[in-house]
């Protein structure tokens, strides 16, 4: 399973979710008109379902992303502390806009010439 967060160009987390297929889920989000401010996606793969559930709830309550509604309506019932190494999680990175990927690749090619 994957835990992911959708971020704007300033690094503000706008949505946090979990999925079995990161590519399929991100494709679904790209079609959603409310996610126009998304600049990039960060994600991690977590094998233990209990761990991913706890981390998702913790992160939503901690960051309070504007597009997460299930935990943002006064349901802040999580009073636990994650291990110290939580801040050292290595997130993978995915560019949101496919056209941006192509533009970045073109820029690199131009610099190589």
MODELLER restraints for C-alpha pairs under 7 A, 6 or more apart:
rsr = mdl.restraints
at = mdl.atoms
rsr.add(forms.Gaussian(group=physical.xy_distance, feature=features.Distance(at['CA:1:A'], at['CA:18:A']), mean=6.99, stdev=0.5))
rsr.add(forms.Gaussian(group=physical.xy_distance, feature=features.Distance(at['CA:1:A'], at['CA:19:A']), mean=5.72, stdev=0.5))
rsr.add(forms.Gaussian(group=physical.xy_distance, feature=features.Distance(at['CA:1:A'], at['CA:20:A']), mean=4.54, stdev=0.5))
rsr.add(forms.Gaussian(group=physical.xy_distance, feature=features.Distance(at['CA:1:A'], at['CA:45:A']), mean=5.72, stdev=0.5))
rsr.add(forms.Gaussian(group=physical.xy_distance, feature=features.Distance(at['CA:1:A'], at['CA:46:A']), mean=5.54, stdev=0.5))
rsr.add(forms.Gaussian(group=physical.xy_distance, feature=features.Distance(at['CA:1:A'], at['CA:47:A']), mean=5.90, stdev=0.5))
rsr.add(forms.Gaussian(group=physical.xy_distance, feature=features.Distance(at['CA:2:A'], at['CA:18:A']), mean=5.43, stdev=0.5))
rsr.add(forms.Gaussian(group=physical.xy_distance, feature=features.Distance(at['CA:2:A'], at['CA:19:A']), mean=5.29, stdev=0.5))
rsr.add(forms.Gaussian(group=physical.xy_distance, feature=features.Distance(at['CA:2:A'], at['CA:20:A']), mean=6.05, stdev=0.5))
rsr.add(forms.Gaussian(group=physical.xy_distance, feature=features.Distance(at['CA:2:A'], at['CA:22:A']), mean=6.46, stdev=0.5))
rsr.add(forms.Gaussian(group=physical.xy_distance, feature=features.Distance(at['CA:2:A'], at['CA:43:A']), mean=6.50, stdev=0.5))
rsr.add(forms.Gaussian(group=physical.xy_distance, feature=features.Distance(at['CA:2:A'], at['CA:44:A']), mean=5.54, stdev=0.5))
rsr.add(forms.Gaussian(group=physical.xy_distance, feature=features.Distance(at['CA:2:A'], at['CA:45:A']), mean=4.40, stdev=0.5))
rsr.add(forms.Gaussian(group=physical.xy_distance, feature=features.Distance(at['CA:2:A'], at['CA:46:A']), mean=5.89, stdev=0.5))
rsr.add(forms.Gaussian(group=physical.xy_distance, feature=features.Distance(at['CA:3:A'], at['CA:17:A']), mean=5.84, stdev=0.5))
rsr.add(forms.Gaussian(group=physical.xy_distance, feature=features.Distance(at['CA:3:A'], at['CA:18:A']), mean=4.37, stdev=0.5))
rsr.add(forms.Gaussian(group=physical.xy_distance, feature=features.Distance(at['CA:3:A'], at['CA:19:A']), mean=6.65, stdev=0.5))
rsr.add(forms.Gaussian(group=physical.xy_distance, feature=features.Distance(at['CA:3:A'], at['CA:43:A']), mean=5.56, stdev=0.5))
rsr.add(forms.Gaussian(group=physical.xy_distance, feature=features.Distance(at['CA:3:A'], at['CA:44:A']), mean=5.49, stdev=0.5))
rsr.add(forms.Gaussian(group=physical.xy_distance, feature=features.Distance(at['CA:3:A'], at['CA:45:A']), mean=6.46, stdev=0.5))
rsr.add(forms.Gaussian(group=physical.xy_distance, feature=features.Distance(at['CA:3:A'], at['CA:52:A']), mean=6.69, stdev=0.5))
rsr.add(forms.Gaussian(group=physical.xy_distance, feature=features.Distance(at['CA:3:A'], at['CA:56:A']), mean=7.00, stdev=0.5))
rsr.add(forms.Gaussian(group=physical.xy_distance, feature=features.Distance(at['CA:4:A'], at['CA:16:A']), mean=5.73, stdev=0.5))
rsr.add(forms.Gaussian(group=physical.xy_distance, feature=features.Distance(at['CA:4:A'], at['CA:17:A']), mean=5.45, stdev=0.5))
rsr.add(forms.Gaussian(group=physical.xy_distance, feature=features.Distance(at['CA:4:A'], at['CA:18:A']), mean=6.04, stdev=0.5))
rsr.add(forms.Gaussian(group=physical.xy_distance, feature=features.Distance(at['CA:4:A'], at['CA:41:A']), mean=6.83, stdev=0.5))
rsr.add(forms.Gaussian(group=physical.xy_distance, feature=features.Distance(at['CA:4:A'], at['CA:42:A']), mean=5.56, stdev=0.5))
rsr.add(forms.Gaussian(group=physical.xy_distance, feature=features.Distance(at['CA:4:A'], at['CA:43:A']), mean=4.07, stdev=0.5))
rsr.add(forms.Gaussian(group=physical.xy_distance, feature=features.Distance(at['CA:4:A'], at['CA:44:A']), mean=6.49, stdev=0.5))
rsr.add(forms.Gaussian(group=physical.xy_distance, feature=features.Distance(at['CA:5:A'], at['CA:13:A']), mean=6.34, stdev=0.5))
rsr.add(forms.Gaussian(group=physical.xy_distance, feature=features.Distance(at['CA:5:A'], at['CA:15:A']), mean=5.50, stdev=0.5))
rsr.add(forms.Gaussian(group=physical.xy_distance, feature=features.Distance(at['CA:5:A'], at['CA:16:A']), mean=4.32, stdev=0.5))
rsr.add(forms.Gaussian(group=physical.xy_distance, feature=features.Distance(at['CA:5:A'], at['CA:17:A']), mean=6.41, stdev=0.5))
rsr.add(forms.Gaussian(group=physical.xy_distance, feature=features.Distance(at['CA:5:A'], at['CA:41:A']), mean=5.77, stdev=0.5))
rsr.add(forms.Gaussian(group=physical.xy_distance, feature=features.Distance(at['CA:5:A'], at['CA:42:A']), mean=5.38, stdev=0.5))
rsr.add(forms.Gaussian(group=physical.xy_distance, feature=features.Distance(at['CA:5:A'], at['CA:43:A']), mean=6.39, stdev=0.5))
rsr.add(forms.Gaussian(group=physical.xy_distance, feature=features.Distance(at['CA:6:A'], at['CA:13:A']), mean=5.81, stdev=0.5))
rsr.add(forms.Gaussian(group=physical.xy_distance, feature=features.Distance(at['CA:6:A'], at['CA:14:A']), mean=5.61, stdev=0.5))
rsr.add(forms.Gaussian(group=physical.xy_distance, feature=features.Distance(at['CA:6:A'], at['CA:15:A']), mean=5.11, stdev=0.5))
rsr.add(forms.Gaussian(group=physical.xy_distance, feature=features.Distance(at['CA:6:A'], at['CA:16:A']), mean=6.47, stdev=0.5))
rsr.add(forms.Gaussian(group=physical.xy_distance, feature=features.Distance(at['CA:6:A'], at['CA:38:A']), mean=6.18, stdev=0.5))
rsr.add(forms.Gaussian(group=physical.xy_distance, feature=features.Distance(at['CA:6:A'], at['CA:40:A']), mean=6.19, stdev=0.5))
rsr.add(forms.Gaussian(group=physical.xy_distance, feature=features.Distance(at['CA:6:A'], at['CA:41:A']), mean=4.72, stdev=0.5))
rsr.add(forms.Gaussian(group=physical.xy_distance, feature=features.Distance(at['CA:6:A'], at['CA:42:A']), mean=6.67, stdev=0.5))
rsr.add(forms.Gaussian(group=physical.xy_distance, feature=features.Distance(at['CA:7:A'], at['CA:13:A']), mean=4.41, stdev=0.5))
rsr.add(forms.Gaussian(group=physical.xy_distance, feature=features.Distance(at['CA:7:A'], at['CA:14:A']), mean=5.51, stdev=0.5))
rsr.add(forms.Gaussian(group=physical.xy_distance, feature=features.Distance(at['CA:7:A'], at['CA:38:A']), mean=5.47, stdev=0.5))
rsr.add(forms.Gaussian(group=physical.xy_distance, feature=features.Distance(at['CA:7:A'], at['CA:39:A']), mean=5.94, stdev=0.5))
rsr.add(forms.Gaussian(group=physical.xy_distance, feature=features.Distance(at['CA:7:A'], at['CA:40:A']), mean=5.51, stdev=0.5))
rsr.add(forms.Gaussian(group=physical.xy_distance, feature=features.Distance(at['CA:7:A'], at['CA:41:A']), mean=6.07, stdev=0.5))
rsr.add(forms.Gaussian(group=physical.xy_distance, feature=features.Distance(at['CA:8:A'], at['CA:14:A']), mean=6.97, stdev=0.5))
rsr.add(forms.Gaussian(group=physical.xy_distance, feature=features.Distance(at['CA:8:A'], at['CA:37:A']), mean=5.68, stdev=0.5))
rsr.add(forms.Gaussian(group=physical.xy_distance, feature=features.Distance(at['CA:8:A'], at['CA:38:A']), mean=4.59, stdev=0.5))
rsr.add(forms.Gaussian(group=physical.xy_distance, feature=features.Distance(at['CA:8:A'], at['CA:39:A']), mean=4.72, stdev=0.5))
rsr.add(forms.Gaussian(group=physical.xy_distance, feature=features.Distance(at['CA:8:A'], at['CA:40:A']), mean=6.65, stdev=0.5))
rsr.add(forms.Gaussian(group=physical.xy_distance, feature=features.Distance(at['CA:9:A'], at['CA:39:A']), mean=5.14, stdev=0.5))
rsr.add(forms.Gaussian(group=physical.xy_distance, feature=features.Distance(at['CA:13:A'], at['CA:65:A']), mean=5.77, stdev=0.5))
rsr.add(forms.Gaussian(group=physical.xy_distance, feature=features.Distance(at['CA:14:A'], at['CA:65:A']), mean=4.55, stdev=0.5))
rsr.add(forms.Gaussian(group=physical.xy_distance, feature=features.Distance(at['CA:14:A'], at['CA:66:A']), mean=5.47, stdev=0.5))
rsr.add(forms.Gaussian(group=physical.xy_distance, feature=features.Distance(at['CA:14:A'], at['CA:67:A']), mean=5.88, stdev=0.5))
rsr.add(forms.Gaussian(group=physical.xy_distance, feature=features.Distance(at['CA:15:A'], at['CA:65:A']), mean=5.20, stdev=0.5))
rsr.add(forms.Gaussian(group=physical.xy_distance, feature=features.Distance(at['CA:15:A'], at['CA:66:A']), mean=6.77, stdev=0.5))
rsr.add(forms.Gaussian(group=physical.xy_distance, feature=features.Distance(at['CA:15:A'], at['CA:67:A']), mean=5.28, stdev=0.5))
rsr.add(forms.Gaussian(group=physical.xy_distance, feature=features.Distance(at['CA:15:A'], at['CA:68:A']), mean=5.74, stdev=0.5))
rsr.add(forms.Gaussian(group=physical.xy_distance, feature=features.Distance(at['CA:16:A'], at['CA:60:A']), mean=6.47, stdev=0.5))
rsr.add(forms.Gaussian(group=physical.xy_distance, feature=features.Distance(at['CA:16:A'], at['CA:68:A']), mean=6.85, stdev=0.5))
rsr.add(forms.Gaussian(group=physical.xy_distance, feature=features.Distance(at['CA:17:A'], at['CA:56:A']), mean=6.78, stdev=0.5))
rsr.add(forms.Gaussian(group=physical.xy_distance, feature=features.Distance(at['CA:19:A'], at['CA:25:A']), mean=6.74, stdev=0.5))
rsr.add(forms.Gaussian(group=physical.xy_distance, feature=features.Distance(at['CA:29:A'], at['CA:35:A']), mean=6.99, stdev=0.5))
rsr.add(forms.Gaussian(group=physical.xy_distance, feature=features.Distance(at['CA:38:A'], at['CA:96:A']), mean=6.56, stdev=0.5))
rsr.add(forms.Gaussian(group=physical.xy_distance, feature=features.Distance(at['CA:39:A'], at['CA:95:A']), mean=6.66, stdev=0.5))
rsr.add(forms.Gaussian(group=physical.xy_distance, feature=features.Distance(at['CA:39:A'], at['CA:96:A']), mean=5.32, stdev=0.5))
rsr.add(forms.Gaussian(group=physical.xy_distance, feature=features.Distance(at['CA:40:A'], at['CA:94:A']), mean=5.75, stdev=0.5))
rsr.add(forms.Gaussian(group=physical.xy_distance, feature=features.Distance(at['CA:40:A'], at['CA:95:A']), mean=4.53, stdev=0.5))
rsr.add(forms.Gaussian(group=physical.xy_distance, feature=features.Distance(at['CA:40:A'], at['CA:96:A']), mean=4.53, stdev=0.5))
rsr.add(forms.Gaussian(group=physical.xy_distance, feature=features.Distance(at['CA:41:A'], at['CA:93:A']), mean=5.84, stdev=0.5))
rsr.add(forms.Gaussian(group=physical.xy_distance, feature=features.Distance(at['CA:41:A'], at['CA:94:A']), mean=4.98, stdev=0.5))
rsr.add(forms.Gaussian(group=physical.xy_distance, feature=features.Distance(at['CA:41:A'], at['CA:95:A']), mean=6.25, stdev=0.5))
rsr.add(forms.Gaussian(group=physical.xy_distance, feature=features.Distance(at['CA:41:A'], at['CA:96:A']), mean=6.27, stdev=0.5))
rsr.add(forms.Gaussian(group=physical.xy_distance, feature=features.Distance(at['CA:42:A'], at['CA:91:A']), mean=5.63, stdev=0.5))
rsr.add(forms.Gaussian(group=physical.xy_distance, feature=features.Distance(at['CA:42:A'], at['CA:92:A']), mean=5.40, stdev=0.5))
rsr.add(forms.Gaussian(group=physical.xy_distance, feature=features.Distance(at['CA:42:A'], at['CA:93:A']), mean=4.70, stdev=0.5))
rsr.add(forms.Gaussian(group=physical.xy_distance, feature=features.Distance(at['CA:42:A'], at['CA:94:A']), mean=6.29, stdev=0.5))
rsr.add(forms.Gaussian(group=physical.xy_distance, feature=features.Distance(at['CA:43:A'], at['CA:91:A']), mean=5.32, stdev=0.5))
rsr.add(forms.Gaussian(group=physical.xy_distance, feature=features.Distance(at['CA:43:A'], at['CA:92:A']), mean=5.19, stdev=0.5))
rsr.add(forms.Gaussian(group=physical.xy_distance, feature=features.Distance(at['CA:43:A'], at['CA:93:A']), mean=6.62, stdev=0.5))
rsr.add(forms.Gaussian(group=physical.xy_distance, feature=features.Distance(at['CA:44:A'], at['CA:91:A']), mean=5.36, stdev=0.5))
rsr.add(forms.Gaussian(group=physical.xy_distance, feature=features.Distance(at['CA:44:A'], at['CA:92:A']), mean=6.14, stdev=0.5))
rsr.add(forms.Gaussian(group=physical.xy_distance, feature=features.Distance(at['CA:46:A'], at['CA:52:A']), mean=6.25, stdev=0.5))
rsr.add(forms.Gaussian(group=physical.xy_distance, feature=features.Distance(at['CA:58:A'], at['CA:78:A']), mean=6.89, stdev=0.5))
rsr.add(forms.Gaussian(group=physical.xy_distance, feature=features.Distance(at['CA:60:A'], at['CA:71:A']), mean=6.79, stdev=0.5))
rsr.add(forms.Gaussian(group=physical.xy_distance, feature=features.Distance(at['CA:61:A'], at['CA:71:A']), mean=6.68, stdev=0.5))
rsr.add(forms.Gaussian(group=physical.xy_distance, feature=features.Distance(at['CA:61:A'], at['CA:76:A']), mean=6.39, stdev=0.5))
rsr.add(forms.Gaussian(group=physical.xy_distance, feature=features.Distance(at['CA:64:A'], at['CA:72:A']), mean=6.65, stdev=0.5))
rsr.add(forms.Gaussian(group=physical.xy_distance, feature=features.Distance(at['CA:95:A'], at['CA:101:A']), mean=6.66, stdev=0.5))
